[in-house]
Amino acid sequence: MKTEDAHFSDQLTLEQGAIIFFNEGKLNNGHDYYLYIAVKGTEVQKYFSLVNAPKAPSMAALEEIGIVLAFGEGVPSPELKQSLSERYGVYHP
């Protein structure tokens, strides 16, 4: 996430009813990735089209439809999960 988006992402999720999605998959290089993204309701169909495509979505495409809250290779750390839970109410089963 870009630093200047931090405050905006709080406003987006709280004031505009964005949905936070968690997605995991494989990058084009074969490595596992995880993604947390806040998507406005009007962009949900575009989000599903991107993440269900045969190739991993580009960061630029994701940033066009929402705000990437966290992205990385492997699995999210317990600290990241805790931070997202506290800040955005993200539930981790």
C-alpha positions as CSV (number, residue, x, y, z in Angstrom):
1,M,0.0,0.0,0.0
2,K,1.2,3.4,-0.8
3,T,1.8,5.6,2.3
4,E,-0.4,8.4,1.1
5,D,-3.3,5.9,0.7
6,A,-3.3,4.9,4.3
7,H,-5.8,7.5,5.5
8,F,-7.8,7.2,2.3
9,S,-8.1,3.5,2.7
10,D,-9.7,4.0,6.1
11,Q,-12.2,6.4,4.6
12,L,-12.9,4.1,1.7
13,T,-13.7,1.1,3.9
14,L,-15.6,3.0,6.5
15,E,-17.5,5.6,4.5
16,Q,-18.0,4.1,1.1
17,G,-18.8,0.5,2.0
18,A,-15.8,-1.1,0.5
19,I,-15.4,-4.9,0.8
20,I,-12.0,-6.3,1.9
21,F,-11.1,-9.4,0.0
22,F,-8.3,-11.9,0.8
23,N,-6.9,-13.8,-2.1
24,E,-4.1,-16.2,-2.4
25,G,-2.6,-17.9,-5.5
26,K,0.4,-18.3,-7.6
27,L,2.5,-15.5,-9.2
28,N,3.5,-15.9,-12.8
29,N,6.9,-17.1,-11.5
30,G,5.3,-19.9,-9.6
31,H,5.6,-18.5,-6.1
32,D,2.7,-18.3,-3.8
33,Y,1.2,-14.9,-3.0
34,Y,-1.4,-13.3,-0.7
35,L,-3.4,-10.2,-1.2
36,Y,-5.7,-8.1,0.9
37,I,-7.6,-5.5,-1.1
38,A,-10.4,-3.0,-0.4
39,V,-12.8,-2.9,-3.3
40,K,-15.8,-0.6,-3.8
41,G,-19.0,-2.5,-4.4
42,T,-19.2,-1.1,-8.0
43,E,-15.9,-2.8,-8.8
44,V,-16.5,-6.3,-7.4
45,Q,-17.2,-7.9,-10.7
46,K,-13.9,-6.5,-12.1
47,Y,-12.1,-7.9,-9.0
48,F,-13.5,-11.4,-9.6
49,S,-12.6,-11.3,-13.3
50,L,-9.0,-10.3,-12.4
51,V,-8.4,-12.9,-9.7
52,N,-10.1,-15.7,-11.6
53,A,-8.0,-15.1,-14.8
54,P,-5.5,-17.8,-15.8
55,K,-2.6,-15.4,-14.9
56,A,-2.0,-13.6,-11.7
57,P,-3.4,-10.0,-11.8
58,S,-0.9,-7.1,-12.1
59,M,-0.6,-4.7,-9.3
60,A,-1.6,-1.9,-11.7
61,A,-4.8,-3.6,-12.6
62,L,-5.6,-4.2,-8.9
63,E,-4.9,-0.6,-8.0
64,E,-7.4,0.5,-10.6
65,I,-10.3,-1.2,-8.9
66,G,-9.3,-0.8,-5.2
67,I,-6.7,-0.2,-2.6
68,V,-4.1,-2.9,-2.0
69,L,-3.9,-3.1,1.8
70,A,-1.2,-5.9,1.9
71,F,0.5,-8.0,-0.7
72,G,3.4,-10.5,-0.4
73,E,4.9,-13.8,-1.2
74,G,4.1,-16.8,0.9
75,V,1.5,-16.5,3.6
76,P,0.6,-13.4,5.7
77,S,2.4,-13.2,9.0
78,P,0.5,-13.4,12.3
79,E,1.4,-9.7,12.9
80,L,-0.1,-8.6,9.6
81,K,-3.2,-10.6,10.3
82,Q,-3.5,-8.9,13.7
83,S,-2.9,-5.5,12.3
84,L,-5.6,-6.0,9.6
85,S,-8.0,-7.3,12.2
86,E,-7.6,-4.3,14.4
87,R,-7.6,-1.7,11.7
88,Y,-10.3,-3.0,9.3
89,G,-12.1,-5.8,11.2
90,V,-10.7,-8.5,8.9
91,Y,-11.7,-11.9,10.1
92,H,-9.2,-14.8,9.9
93,P,-10.7,-18.3,10.4
